[in-house]
């Protein structure tokens, strides 16, 4: 078993990223240098706006489950996050 303060590894658009335990997906995206969560219907890039899950701008796919709010989803070891790619 890993120590509670050891980092965890997630995949962001196929790239491995080590993040502290307990961080949200949006914080992990910032750590990964990915400042986009999705594209709008007109093709504009989007990112977290409100930080509390109300605006829905931070929706990502987590472990195959679409439209998860990145600001309210805590990272888990091995989590796979997809932002929509092809940026």
N, C-alpha and C positions, 0 to 999 in steps of 0.2 A: 504494500500500500504506500502511495506517495505521501510525503508530508503535506499538510494543509496549505502551506504557502508556496508549494512548487507550482510552476506554470503548467498549463495544459496546452495541447496542440489541437488546432482546428484547421480546416481547409476553407480558404476563401477563394472562390472561383478557381479551384484547383491548386492553389498555392498554400503550402503549409505555413502556419503562423502560430508562434508561441505567445500566449497571453496569460495574464494573471488569472487565477481562479476567481470566480465571482463577478467578472466583468460582463457587461451586456454585449450583445452582438454589435451594436452600433459603436461601442468603444473598441471592439476588436477590429472593426472595419477601419477606424481611424488609425489604429496601431499598424494595420496592414498597408496603410497609404491609399486606401480605397474610399474616396469621399463621394461615392455614389451608391445608391441602394437599388435603383431601378430607373427605367425610362418612362416618361409620360406617353400618352397615346400620340402626341405630336413629335416624340423623339428626344425631348429635353431630358437631361439627367436630373435625378432627384436625390435628396438626402434628408436626413432627419431634420425636422423643423421645430416641433414642439417639445420633443423629448419625453412625453408622457403617454404616447400611444393614441392620441386623439386625431392628429392630422392625417395619419396613414401614409405619409410620404416616405417612411423608412421601411416599407414592406420588402421582405426578401424571402427566398426559399430556404428553409432550414430542414436538412435531412429529408428532402423530397416533399416537404409540406409547404405549399405556396402561401404567400401573403401573411407571413408572420411578422409582427412588429419588432424591428431590430432593437428599438429602444427599451422594450419590455421583456426581451428574451435573454436569459442568462446563458452564457456559453457553457458547453459541456465538452469534456475530453472526446476528441474524435468527431465533433460536430462538423457537418458539411454545409457551408453557406454559399448560396448562389445569388448574385446580384443582378443577373440578366446578361452579363458578359458583353463581349464585342464592343467595349468602350473605345 
